[in-house]
Amino acid sequence: MHYPIKVFYSEEDKGFIAAVPDLPGCSAFGETEEKAIKEVKIAQELWLKTAKKEGRKIPKPSSEEAYSGKILARTPKSLHKALMEKAKEEGVSLNQLVVYLLSKGINKKAA
């Protein structure tokens, strides 16, 4: 089974942490991203082997395919109107404007 791996830099540990979100507690450290990924694959193997041995339920891997990239959002009429007017002013579609505003907002929060 192929489980997604998330990798991030830990300032506290001065290195990279790789984790398998689908497998609780399954993570590993590495001085480089590559080393962290290599180590977490070993940890994943051991996690699955132990879970099977102990008769624990093994979760199915999540998938990026679960995200279609399509959302439907209900808005107040006044917001819809304001967004439509702004999109027209910018010469873009409503979808393009909404995607731009959402990405701008989420990137601002992440920073």
Phi and psi restraints in degrees (range 20) as a CNS / XPLOR table:
assign (resid 1 and name C) (resid 2 and name N)
       (resid 2 and name CA) (resid 2 and name C) 1.0 -106.0 20.0 2
assign (resid 2 and name N) (resid 2 and name CA)
       (resid 2 and name C) (resid 3 and name N) 1.0 113.1 20.0 2
assign (resid 2 and name C) (resid 3 and name N)
       (resid 3 and name CA) (resid 3 and name C) 1.0 -101.1 20.0 2
assign (resid 3 and name N) (resid 3 and name CA)
       (resid 3 and name C) (resid 4 and name N) 1.0 138.1 20.0 2
assign (resid 3 and name C) (resid 4 and name N)
       (resid 4 and name CA) (resid 4 and name C) 1.0 -65.6 20.0 2
assign (resid 4 and name N) (resid 4 and name CA)
       (resid 4 and name C) (resid 5 and name N) 1.0 146.2 20.0 2
assign (resid 4 and name C) (resid 5 and name N)
       (resid 5 and name CA) (resid 5 and name C) 1.0 -119.2 20.0 2
assign (resid 5 and name N) (resid 5 and name CA)
       (resid 5 and name C) (resid 6 and name N) 1.0 133.0 20.0 2
assign (resid 5 and name C) (resid 6 and name N)
       (resid 6 and name CA) (resid 6 and name C) 1.0 -107.5 20.0 2
assign (resid 6 and name N) (resid 6 and name CA)
       (resid 6 and name C) (resid 7 and name N) 1.0 134.6 20.0 2
assign (resid 6 and name C) (resid 7 and name N)
       (resid 7 and name CA) (resid 7 and name C) 1.0 -125.4 20.0 2
assign (resid 7 and name N) (resid 7 and name CA)
       (resid 7 and name C) (resid 8 and name N) 1.0 135.3 20.0 2
assign (resid 7 and name C) (resid 8 and name N)
       (resid 8 and name CA) (resid 8 and name C) 1.0 -146.0 20.0 2
assign (resid 8 and name N) (resid 8 and name CA)
       (resid 8 and name C) (resid 9 and name N) 1.0 157.4 20.0 2
assign (resid 8 and name C) (resid 9 and name N)
       (resid 9 and name CA) (resid 9 and name C) 1.0 -87.6 20.0 2
assign (resid 9 and name N) (resid 9 and name CA)
       (resid 9 and name C) (resid 10 and name N) 1.0 133.7 20.0 2
assign (resid 9 and name C) (resid 10 and name N)
       (resid 10 and name CA) (resid 10 and name C) 1.0 -106.7 20.0 2
assign (resid 10 and name N) (resid 10 and name CA)
       (resid 10 and name C) (resid 11 and name N) 1.0 110.9 20.0 2
assign (resid 10 and name C) (resid 11 and name N)
       (resid 11 and name CA) (resid 11 and name C) 1.0 -61.7 20.0 2
assign (resid 11 and name N) (resid 11 and name CA)
       (resid 11 and name C) (resid 12 and name N) 1.0 -40.1 20.0 2
assign (resid 11 and name C) (resid 12 and name N)
       (resid 12 and name CA) (resid 12 and name C) 1.0 -61.6 20.0 2
assign (resid 12 and name N) (resid 12 and name CA)
       (resid 12 and name C) (resid 13 and name N) 1.0 -42.9 20.0 2
assign (resid 12 and name C) (resid 13 and name N)
       (resid 13 and name CA) (resid 13 and name C) 1.0 -90.8 20.0 2
assign (resid 13 and name N) (resid 13 and name CA)
       (resid 13 and name C) (resid 14 and name N) 1.0 -9.3 20.0 2
assign (resid 13 and name C) (resid 14 and name N)
       (resid 14 and name CA) (resid 14 and name C) 1.0 55.5 20.0 2
assign (resid 14 and name N) (resid 14 and name CA)
       (resid 14 and name C) (resid 15 and name N) 1.0 46.5 20.0 2
assign (resid 14 and name C) (resid 15 and name N)
       (resid 15 and name CA) (resid 15 and name C) 1.0 -171.9 20.0 2
assign (resid 15 and name N) (resid 15 and name CA)
       (resid 15 and name C) (resid 16 and name N) 1.0 -172.2 20.0 2
assign (resid 15 and name C) (resid 16 and name N)
       (resid 16 and name CA) (resid 16 and name C) 1.0 -101.6 20.0 2
assign (resid 16 and name N) (resid 16 and name CA)
       (resid 16 and name C) (resid 17 and name N) 1.0 142.5 20.0 2
assign (resid 16 and name C) (resid 17 and name N)
       (resid 17 and name CA) (resid 17 and name C) 1.0 -114.0 20.0 2
assign (resid 17 and name N) (resid 17 and name CA)
       (resid 17 and name C) (resid 18 and name N) 1.0 128.8 20.0 2
assign (resid 17 and name C) (resid 18 and name N)
       (resid 18 and name CA) (resid 18 and name C) 1.0 -112.7 20.0 2
assign (resid 18 and name N) (resid 18 and name CA)
       (resid 18 and name C) (resid 19 and name N) 1.0 134.8 20.0 2
assign (resid 18 and name C) (resid 19 and name N)
       (resid 19 and name CA) (resid 19 and name C) 1.0 -134.3 20.0 2
assign (resid 19 and name N) (resid 19 and name CA)
       (resid 19 and name C) (resid 20 and name N) 1.0 151.6 20.0 2
assign (resid 19 and name C) (resid 20 and name N)
       (resid 20 and name CA) (resid 20 and name C) 1.0 -109.7 20.0 2
assign (resid 20 and name N) (resid 20 and name CA)
       (resid 20 and name C) (resid 21 and name N) 1.0 95.0 20.0 2
assign (resid 20 and name C) (resid 21 and name N)
       (resid 21 and name CA) (resid 21 and name C) 1.0 -56.6 20.0 2
assign (resid 21 and name N) (resid 21 and name CA)
       (resid 21 and name C) (resid 22 and name N) 1.0 -28.6 20.0 2
assign (resid 21 and name C) (resid 22 and name N)
       (resid 22 and name CA) (resid 22 and name C) 1.0 -73.3 20.0 2
assign (resid 22 and name N) (resid 22 and name CA)
       (resid 22 and name C) (resid 23 and name N) 1.0 -17.1 20.0 2
assign (resid 22 and name C) (resid 23 and name N)
       (resid 23 and name CA) (resid 23 and name C) 1.0 -116.3 20.0 2
assign (resid 23 and name N) (resid 23 and name CA)
       (resid 23 and name C) (resid 24 and name N) 1.0 98.4 20.0 2
assign (resid 23 and name C) (resid 24 and name N)
       (resid 24 and name CA) (resid 24 and name C) 1.0 -50.8 20.0 2
assign (resid 24 and name N) (resid 24 and name CA)
       (resid 24 and name C) (resid 25 and name N) 1.0 127.5 20.0 2
assign (resid 24 and name C) (resid 25 and name N)
       (resid 25 and name CA) (resid 25 and name C) 1.0 82.4 20.0 2
assign (resid 25 and name N) (resid 25 and name CA)
       (resid 25 and name C) (resid 26 and name N) 1.0 0.1 20.0 2
assign (resid 25 and name C) (resid 26 and name N)
       (resid 26 and name CA) (resid 26 and name C) 1.0 -88.7 20.0 2
assign (resid 26 and name N) (resid 26 and name CA)
       (resid 26 and name C) (resid 27 and name N) 1.0 103.7 20.0 2
assign (resid 26 and name C) (resid 27 and name N)
       (resid 27 and name CA) (resid 27 and name C) 1.0 -152.4 20.0 2
assign (resid 27 and name N) (resid 27 and name CA)
       (resid 27 and name C) (resid 28 and name N) 1.0 166.9 20.0 2
assign (resid 27 and name C) (resid 28 and name N)
       (resid 28 and name CA) (resid 28 and name C) 1.0 -154.2 20.0 2
assign (resid 28 and name N) (resid 28 and name CA)
       (resid 28 and name C) (resid 29 and name N) 1.0 159.3 20.0 2
assign (resid 28 and name C) (resid 29 and name N)
       (resid 29 and name CA) (resid 29 and name C) 1.0 -109.0 20.0 2
assign (resid 29 and name N) (resid 29 and name CA)
       (resid 29 and name C) (resid 30 and name N) 1.0 148.9 20.0 2
assign (resid 29 and name C) (resid 30 and name N)
       (resid 30 and name CA) (resid 30 and name C) 1.0 -154.5 20.0 2
assign (resid 30 and name N) (resid 30 and name CA)
       (resid 30 and name C) (resid 31 and name N) 1.0 149.0 20.0 2
assign (resid 30 and name C) (resid 31 and name N)
       (resid 31 and name CA) (resid 31 and name C) 1.0 -70.0 20.0 2
assign (resid 31 and name N) (resid 31 and name CA)
       (resid 31 and name C) (resid 32 and name N) 1.0 -23.2 20.0 2
assign (resid 31 and name C) (resid 32 and name N)
       (resid 32 and name CA) (resid 32 and name C) 1.0 -125.8 20.0 2
assign (resid 32 and name N) (resid 32 and name CA)
       (resid 32 and name C) (resid 33 and name N) 1.0 164.1 20.0 2
assign (resid 32 and name C) (resid 33 and name N)
       (resid 33 and name CA) (resid 33 and name C) 1.0 -59.6 20.0 2
assign (resid 33 and name N) (resid 33 and name CA)
       (resid 33 and name C) (resid 34 and name N) 1.0 -43.1 20.0 2
assign (resid 33 and name C) (resid 34 and name N)
       (resid 34 and name CA) (resid 34 and name C) 1.0 -60.9 20.0 2
assign (resid 34 and name N) (resid 34 and name CA)
       (resid 34 and name C) (resid 35 and name N) 1.0 -43.0 20.0 2
assign (resid 34 and name C) (resid 35 and name N)
       (resid 35 and name CA) (resid 35 and name C) 1.0 -66.2 20.0 2
assign (resid 35 and name N) (resid 35 and name CA)
       (resid 35 and name C) (resid 36 and name N) 1.0 -41.4 20.0 2
assign (resid 35 and name C) (resid 36 and name N)
       (resid 36 and name CA) (resid 36 and name C) 1.0 -62.3 20.0 2
assign (resid 36 and name N) (resid 36 and name CA)
       (resid 36 and name C) (resid 37 and name N) 1.0 -41.5 20.0 2
assign (resid 36 and name C) (resid 37 and name N)
       (resid 37 and name CA) (resid 37 and name C) 1.0 -65.8 20.0 2
assign (resid 37 and name N) (resid 37 and name CA)
       (resid 37 and name C) (resid 38 and name N) 1.0 -43.8 20.0 2
assign (resid 37 and name C) (resid 38 and name N)
       (resid 38 and name CA) (resid 38 and name C) 1.0 -58.5 20.0 2
assign (resid 38 and name N) (resid 38 and name CA)
       (resid 38 and name C) (resid 39 and name N) 1.0 -45.6 20.0 2
assign (resid 38 and name C) (resid 39 and name N)
       (resid 39 and name CA) (resid 39 and name C) 1.0 -67.4 20.0 2
assign (resid 39 and name N) (resid 39 and name CA)
       (resid 39 and name C) (resid 40 and name N) 1.0 -38.5 20.0 2
assign (resid 39 and name C) (resid 40 and name N)
       (resid 40 and name CA) (resid 40 and name C) 1.0 -71.3 20.0 2
assign (resid 40 and name N) (resid 40 and name CA)
       (resid 40 and name C) (resid 41 and name N) 1.0 -26.7 20.0 2
assign (resid 40 and name C) (resid 41 and name N)
       (resid 41 and name CA) (resid 41 and name C) 1.0 -67.7 20.0 2
assign (resid 41 and name N) (resid 41 and name CA)
       (resid 41 and name C) (resid 42 and name N) 1.0 -35.9 20.0 2
assign (resid 41 and name C) (resid 42 and name N)
       (resid 42 and name CA) (resid 42 and name C) 1.0 -67.0 20.0 2
assign (resid 42 and name N) (resid 42 and name CA)
       (resid 42 and name C) (resid 43 and name N) 1.0 -45.1 20.0 2
assign (resid 42 and name C) (resid 43 and name N)
       (resid 43 and name CA) (resid 43 and name C) 1.0 -61.5 20.0 2
assign (resid 43 and name N) (resid 43 and name CA)
       (resid 43 and name C) (resid 44 and name N) 1.0 -38.9 20.0 2
assign (resid 43 and name C) (resid 44 and name N)
       (resid 44 and name CA) (resid 44 and name C) 1.0 -62.4 20.0 2
assign (resid 44 and name N) (resid 44 and name CA)
       (resid 44 and name C) (resid 45 and name N) 1.0 -44.9 20.0 2
assign (resid 44 and name C) (resid 45 and name N)
       (resid 45 and name CA) (resid 45 and name C) 1.0 -57.9 20.0 2
assign (resid 45 and name N) (resid 45 and name CA)
       (resid 45 and name C) (resid 46 and name N) 1.0 -46.3 20.0 2
assign (resid 45 and name C) (resid 46 and name N)
       (resid 46 and name CA) (resid 46 and name C) 1.0 -66.5 20.0 2
assign (resid 46 and name N) (resid 46 and name CA)
       (resid 46 and name C) (resid 47 and name N) 1.0 -38.9 20.0 2
assign (resid 46 and name C) (resid 47 and name N)
       (resid 47 and name CA) (resid 47 and name C) 1.0 -60.1 20.0 2
assign (resid 47 and name N) (resid 47 and name CA)
       (resid 47 and name C) (resid 48 and name N) 1.0 -49.3 20.0 2
assign (resid 47 and name C) (resid 48 and name N)
       (resid 48 and name CA) (resid 48 and name C) 1.0 -65.3 20.0 2
assign (resid 48 and name N) (resid 48 and name CA)
       (resid 48 and name C) (resid 49 and name N) 1.0 -41.5 20.0 2
assign (resid 48 and name C) (resid 49 and name N)
       (resid 49 and name CA) (resid 49 and name C) 1.0 -61.9 20.0 2
assign (resid 49 and name N) (resid 49 and name CA)
       (resid 49 and name C) (resid 50 and name N) 1.0 -45.3 20.0 2
assign (resid 49 and name C) (resid 50 and name N)
       (resid 50 and name CA) (resid 50 and name C) 1.0 -65.9 20.0 2
assign (resid 50 and name N) (resid 50 and name CA)
       (resid 50 and name C) (resid 51 and name N) 1.0 -43.8 20.0 2
assign (resid 50 and name C) (resid 51 and name N)
       (resid 51 and name CA) (resid 51 and name C) 1.0 -61.0 20.0 2
assign (resid 51 and name N) (resid 51 and name CA)
       (resid 51 and name C) (resid 52 and name N) 1.0 -43.1 20.0 2
assign (resid 51 and name C) (resid 52 and name N)
       (resid 52 and name CA) (resid 52 and name C) 1.0 -63.7 20.0 2
assign (resid 52 and name N) (resid 52 and name CA)
       (resid 52 and name C) (resid 53 and name N) 1.0 -45.0 20.0 2
assign (resid 52 and name C) (resid 53 and name N)
       (resid 53 and name CA) (resid 53 and name C) 1.0 -61.2 20.0 2
assign (resid 53 and name N) (resid 53 and name CA)
       (resid 53 and name C) (resid 54 and name N) 1.0 -38.9 20.0 2
assign (resid 53 and name C) (resid 54 and name N)
       (resid 54 and name CA) (resid 54 and name C) 1.0 -87.0 20.0 2
assign (resid 54 and name N) (resid 54 and name CA)
       (resid 54 and name C) (resid 55 and name N) 1.0 -1.4 20.0 2
assign (resid 54 and name C) (resid 55 and name N)
       (resid 55 and name CA) (resid 55 and name C) 1.0 74.5 20.0 2
assign (resid 55 and name N) (resid 55 and name CA)
       (resid 55 and name C) (resid 56 and name N) 1.0 20.0 20.0 2
assign (resid 55 and name C) (resid 56 and name N)
       (resid 56 and name CA) (resid 56 and name C) 1.0 -77.7 20.0 2
assign (resid 56 and name N) (resid 56 and name CA)
       (resid 56 and name C) (resid 57 and name N) 1.0 153.7 20.0 2
assign (resid 56 and name C) (resid 57 and name N)
       (resid 57 and name CA) (resid 57 and name C) 1.0 -69.7 20.0 2
assign (resid 57 and name N) (resid 57 and name CA)
       (resid 57 and name C) (resid 58 and name N) 1.0 131.9 20.0 2
assign (resid 57 and name C) (resid 58 and name N)
       (resid 58 and name CA) (resid 58 and name C) 1.0 -102.3 20.0 2
assign (resid 58 and name N) (resid 58 and name CA)
       (resid 58 and name C) (resid 59 and name N) 1.0 117.8 20.0 2
assign (resid 58 and name C) (resid 59 and name N)
       (resid 59 and name CA) (resid 59 and name C) 1.0 -66.9 20.0 2
assign (resid 59 and name N) (resid 59 and name CA)
       (resid 59 and name C) (resid 60 and name N) 1.0 148.2 20.0 2
assign (resid 59 and name C) (resid 60 and name N)
       (resid 60 and name CA) (resid 60 and name C) 1.0 -74.8 20.0 2
assign (resid 60 and name N) (resid 60 and name CA)
       (resid 60 and name C) (resid 61 and name N) 1.0 148.8 20.0 2
assign (resid 60 and name C) (resid 61 and name N)
       (resid 61 and name CA) (resid 61 and name C) 1.0 -64.7 20.0 2
assign (resid 61 and name N) (resid 61 and name CA)
       (resid 61 and name C) (resid 62 and name N) 1.0 137.7 20.0 2
assign (resid 61 and name C) (resid 62 and name N)
       (resid 62 and name CA) (resid 62 and name C) 1.0 -75.9 20.0 2
assign (resid 62 and name N) (resid 62 and name CA)
       (resid 62 and name C) (resid 63 and name N) 1.0 169.7 20.0 2
assign (resid 62 and name C) (resid 63 and name N)
       (resid 63 and name CA) (resid 63 and name C) 1.0 -143.2 20.0 2
assign (resid 63 and name N) (resid 63 and name CA)
       (resid 63 and name C) (resid 64 and name N) 1.0 144.7 20.0 2
assign (resid 63 and name C) (resid 64 and name N)
       (resid 64 and name CA) (resid 64 and name C) 1.0 -63.4 20.0 2
assign (resid 64 and name N) (resid 64 and name CA)
       (resid 64 and name C) (resid 65 and name N) 1.0 -21.4 20.0 2
assign (resid 64 and name C) (resid 65 and name N)
       (resid 65 and name CA) (resid 65 and name C) 1.0 -64.6 20.0 2
assign (resid 65 and name N) (resid 65 and name CA)
       (resid 65 and name C) (resid 66 and name N) 1.0 -16.8 20.0 2
assign (resid 65 and name C) (resid 66 and name N)
       (resid 66 and name CA) (resid 66 and name C) 1.0 -68.4 20.0 2
assign (resid 66 and name N) (resid 66 and name CA)
       (resid 66 and name C) (resid 67 and name N) 1.0 -12.6 20.0 2
assign (resid 66 and name C) (resid 67 and name N)
       (resid 67 and name CA) (resid 67 and name C) 1.0 -110.6 20.0 2
assign (resid 67 and name N) (resid 67 and name CA)
       (resid 67 and name C) (resid 68 and name N) 1.0 110.1 20.0 2
assign (resid 67 and name C) (resid 68 and name N)
       (resid 68 and name CA) (resid 68 and name C) 1.0 -81.2 20.0 2
assign (resid 68 and name N) (resid 68 and name CA)
       (resid 68 and name C) (resid 69 and name N) 1.0 -18.6 20.0 2
assign (resid 68 and name C) (resid 69 and name N)
       (resid 69 and name CA) (resid 69 and name C) 1.0 85.8 20.0 2
assign (resid 69 and name N) (resid 69 and name CA)
       (resid 69 and name C) (resid 70 and name N) 1.0 4.8 20.0 2
assign (resid 69 and name C) (resid 70 and name N)
       (resid 70 and name CA) (resid 70 and name C) 1.0 -116.0 20.0 2
assign (resid 70 and name N) (resid 70 and name CA)
       (resid 70 and name C) (resid 71 and name N) 1.0 128.2 20.0 2
assign (resid 70 and name C) (resid 71 and name N)
       (resid 71 and name CA) (resid 71 and name C) 1.0 -130.5 20.0 2
assign (resid 71 and name N) (resid 71 and name CA)
       (resid 71 and name C) (resid 72 and name N) 1.0 155.5 20.0 2
assign (resid 71 and name C) (resid 72 and name N)
       (resid 72 and name CA) (resid 72 and name C) 1.0 -122.4 20.0 2
assign (resid 72 and name N) (resid 72 and name CA)
       (resid 72 and name C) (resid 73 and name N) 1.0 122.6 20.0 2
assign (resid 72 and name C) (resid 73 and name N)
       (resid 73 and name CA) (resid 73 and name C) 1.0 -123.7 20.0 2
assign (resid 73 and name N) (resid 73 and name CA)
       (resid 73 and name C) (resid 74 and name N) 1.0 126.6 20.0 2
assign (resid 73 and name C) (resid 74 and name N)
       (resid 74 and name CA) (resid 74 and name C) 1.0 -85.9 20.0 2
assign (resid 74 and name N) (resid 74 and name CA)
       (resid 74 and name C) (resid 75 and name N) 1.0 132.7 20.0 2
assign (resid 74 and name C) (resid 75 and name N)
       (resid 75 and name CA) (resid 75 and name C) 1.0 -129.6 20.0 2
assign (resid 75 and name N) (resid 75 and name CA)
       (resid 75 and name C) (resid 76 and name N) 1.0 158.6 20.0 2
assign (resid 75 and name C) (resid 76 and name N)
       (resid 76 and name CA) (resid 76 and name C) 1.0 -63.1 20.0 2
assign (resid 76 and name N) (resid 76 and name CA)
       (resid 76 and name C) (resid 77 and name N) 1.0 150.7 20.0 2
assign (resid 76 and name C) (resid 77 and name N)
       (resid 77 and name CA) (resid 77 and name C) 1.0 -56.7 20.0 2
assign (resid 77 and name N) (resid 77 and name CA)
       (resid 77 and name C) (resid 78 and name N) 1.0 -37.4 20.0 2
assign (resid 77 and name C) (resid 78 and name N)
       (resid 78 and name CA) (resid 78 and name C) 1.0 -65.2 20.0 2
assign (resid 78 and name N) (resid 78 and name CA)
       (resid 78 and name C) (resid 79 and name N) 1.0 -38.2 20.0 2
assign (resid 78 and name C) (resid 79 and name N)
       (resid 79 and name CA) (resid 79 and name C) 1.0 -69.6 20.0 2
assign (resid 79 and name N) (resid 79 and name CA)
       (resid 79 and name C) (resid 80 and name N) 1.0 -42.3 20.0 2
assign (resid 79 and name C) (resid 80 and name N)
       (resid 80 and name CA) (resid 80 and name C) 1.0 -57.5 20.0 2
assign (resid 80 and name N) (resid 80 and name CA)
       (resid 80 and name C) (resid 81 and name N) 1.0 -46.0 20.0 2
assign (resid 80 and name C) (resid 81 and name N)
       (resid 81 and name CA) (resid 81 and name C) 1.0 -61.1 20.0 2
assign (resid 81 and name N) (resid 81 and name CA)
       (resid 81 and name C) (resid 82 and name N) 1.0 -46.7 20.0 2
assign (resid 81 and name C) (resid 82 and name N)
       (resid 82 and name CA) (resid 82 and name C) 1.0 -62.7 20.0 2
assign (resid 82 and name N) (resid 82 and name CA)
       (resid 82 and name C) (resid 83 and name N) 1.0 -41.3 20.0 2
assign (resid 82 and name C) (resid 83 and name N)
       (resid 83 and name CA) (resid 83 and name C) 1.0 -65.9 20.0 2
assign (resid 83 and name N) (resid 83 and name CA)
       (resid 83 and name C) (resid 84 and name N) 1.0 -42.2 20.0 2
assign (resid 83 and name C) (resid 84 and name N)
       (resid 84 and name CA) (resid 84 and name C) 1.0 -62.1 20.0 2
assign (resid 84 and name N) (resid 84 and name CA)
       (resid 84 and name C) (resid 85 and name N) 1.0 -42.7 20.0 2
assign (resid 84 and name C) (resid 85 and name N)
       (resid 85 and name CA) (resid 85 and name C) 1.0 -64.6 20.0 2
assign (resid 85 and name N) (resid 85 and name CA)
       (resid 85 and name C) (resid 86 and name N) 1.0 -41.4 20.0 2
assign (resid 85 and name C) (resid 86 and name N)
       (resid 86 and name CA) (resid 86 and name C) 1.0 -66.2 20.0 2
assign (resid 86 and name N) (resid 86 and name CA)
       (resid 86 and name C) (resid 87 and name N) 1.0 -41.7 20.0 2
assign (resid 86 and name C) (resid 87 and name N)
       (resid 87 and name CA) (resid 87 and name C) 1.0 -62.0 20.0 2
assign (resid 87 and name N) (resid 87 and name CA)
       (resid 87 and name C) (resid 88 and name N) 1.0 -43.2 20.0 2
assign (resid 87 and name C) (resid 88 and name N)
       (resid 88 and name CA) (resid 88 and name C) 1.0 -63.2 20.0 2
assign (resid 88 and name N) (resid 88 and name CA)
       (resid 88 and name C) (resid 89 and name N) 1.0 -43.6 20.0 2
assign (resid 88 and name C) (resid 89 and name N)
       (resid 89 and name CA) (resid 89 and name C) 1.0 -59.7 20.0 2
assign (resid 89 and name N) (resid 89 and name CA)
       (resid 89 and name C) (resid 90 and name N) 1.0 -39.2 20.0 2
assign (resid 89 and name C) (resid 90 and name N)
       (resid 90 and name CA) (resid 90 and name C) 1.0 -83.5 20.0 2
assign (resid 90 and name N) (resid 90 and name CA)
       (resid 90 and name C) (resid 91 and name N) 1.0 -12.3 20.0 2
assign (resid 90 and name C) (resid 91 and name N)
       (resid 91 and name CA) (resid 91 and name C) 1.0 74.0 20.0 2
assign (resid 91 and name N) (resid 91 and name CA)
       (resid 91 and name C) (resid 92 and name N) 1.0 32.4 20.0 2
assign (resid 91 and name C) (resid 92 and name N)
       (resid 92 and name CA) (resid 92 and name C) 1.0 -127.7 20.0 2
assign (resid 92 and name N) (resid 92 and name CA)
       (resid 92 and name C) (resid 93 and name N) 1.0 167.6 20.0 2
assign (resid 92 and name C) (resid 93 and name N)
       (resid 93 and name CA) (resid 93 and name C) 1.0 -75.1 20.0 2
assign (resid 93 and name N) (resid 93 and name CA)
       (resid 93 and name C) (resid 94 and name N) 1.0 162.3 20.0 2
assign (resid 93 and name C) (resid 94 and name N)
       (resid 94 and name CA) (resid 94 and name C) 1.0 -59.8 20.0 2
assign (resid 94 and name N) (resid 94 and name CA)
       (resid 94 and name C) (resid 95 and name N) 1.0 -42.3 20.0 2
assign (resid 94 and name C) (resid 95 and name N)
       (resid 95 and name CA) (resid 95 and name C) 1.0 -59.5 20.0 2
assign (resid 95 and name N) (resid 95 and name CA)
       (resid 95 and name C) (resid 96 and name N) 1.0 -45.7 20.0 2
assign (resid 95 and name C) (resid 96 and name N)
       (resid 96 and name CA) (resid 96 and name C) 1.0 -60.4 20.0 2
assign (resid 96 and name N) (resid 96 and name CA)
       (resid 96 and name C) (resid 97 and name N) 1.0 -42.8 20.0 2
assign (resid 96 and name C) (resid 97 and name N)
       (resid 97 and name CA) (resid 97 and name C) 1.0 -64.1 20.0 2
assign (resid 97 and name N) (resid 97 and name CA)
       (resid 97 and name C) (resid 98 and name N) 1.0 -45.9 20.0 2
assign (resid 97 and name C) (resid 98 and name N)
       (resid 98 and name CA) (resid 98 and name C) 1.0 -63.7 20.0 2
assign (resid 98 and name N) (resid 98 and name CA)
       (resid 98 and name C) (resid 99 and name N) 1.0 -43.1 20.0 2
assign (resid 98 and name C) (resid 99 and name N)
       (resid 99 and name CA) (resid 99 and name C) 1.0 -62.2 20.0 2
assign (resid 99 and name N) (resid 99 and name CA)
       (resid 99 and name C) (resid 100 and name N) 1.0 -43.3 20.0 2
assign (resid 99 and name C) (resid 100 and name N)
       (resid 100 and name CA) (resid 100 and name C) 1.0 -60.0 20.0 2
assign (resid 100 and name N) (resid 100 and name CA)
       (resid 100 and name C) (resid 101 and name N) 1.0 -48.7 20.0 2
assign (resid 100 and name C) (resid 101 and name N)
       (resid 101 and name CA) (resid 101 and name C) 1.0 -64.4 20.0 2
assign (resid 101 and name N) (resid 101 and name CA)
       (resid 101 and name C) (resid 102 and name N) 1.0 -40.6 20.0 2
assign (resid 101 and name C) (resid 102 and name N)
       (resid 102 and name CA) (resid 102 and name C) 1.0 -64.8 20.0 2
assign (resid 102 and name N) (resid 102 and name CA)
       (resid 102 and name C) (resid 103 and name N) 1.0 -44.9 20.0 2
assign (resid 102 and name C) (resid 103 and name N)
       (resid 103 and name CA) (resid 103 and name C) 1.0 -67.5 20.0 2
assign (resid 103 and name N) (resid 103 and name CA)
       (resid 103 and name C) (resid 104 and name N) 1.0 -36.4 20.0 2
assign (resid 103 and name C) (resid 104 and name N)
       (resid 104 and name CA) (resid 104 and name C) 1.0 -63.3 20.0 2
assign (resid 104 and name N) (resid 104 and name CA)
       (resid 104 and name C) (resid 105 and name N) 1.0 -42.5 20.0 2
assign (resid 104 and name C) (resid 105 and name N)
       (resid 105 and name CA) (resid 105 and name C) 1.0 -67.7 20.0 2
assign (resid 105 and name N) (resid 105 and name CA)
       (resid 105 and name C) (resid 106 and name N) 1.0 -43.5 20.0 2
assign (resid 105 and name C) (resid 106 and name N)
       (resid 106 and name CA) (resid 106 and name C) 1.0 -71.7 20.0 2
assign (resid 106 and name N) (resid 106 and name CA)
       (resid 106 and name C) (resid 107 and name N) 1.0 -34.5 20.0 2
assign (resid 106 and name C) (resid 107 and name N)
       (resid 107 and name CA) (resid 107 and name C) 1.0 -68.6 20.0 2
assign (resid 107 and name N) (resid 107 and name CA)
       (resid 107 and name C) (resid 108 and name N) 1.0 -35.4 20.0 2
assign (resid 107 and name C) (resid 108 and name N)
       (resid 108 and name CA) (resid 108 and name C) 1.0 -64.7 20.0 2
assign (resid 108 and name N) (resid 108 and name CA)
       (resid 108 and name C) (resid 109 and name N) 1.0 -42.3 20.0 2
assign (resid 108 and name C) (resid 109 and name N)
       (resid 109 and name CA) (resid 109 and name C) 1.0 -66.6 20.0 2
assign (resid 109 and name N) (resid 109 and name CA)
       (resid 109 and name C) (resid 110 and name N) 1.0 -38.5 20.0 2
assign (resid 109 and name C) (resid 110 and name N)
       (resid 110 and name CA) (resid 110 and name C) 1.0 -67.3 20.0 2
assign (resid 110 and name N) (resid 110 and name CA)
       (resid 110 and name C) (resid 111 and name N) 1.0 -29.2 20.0 2
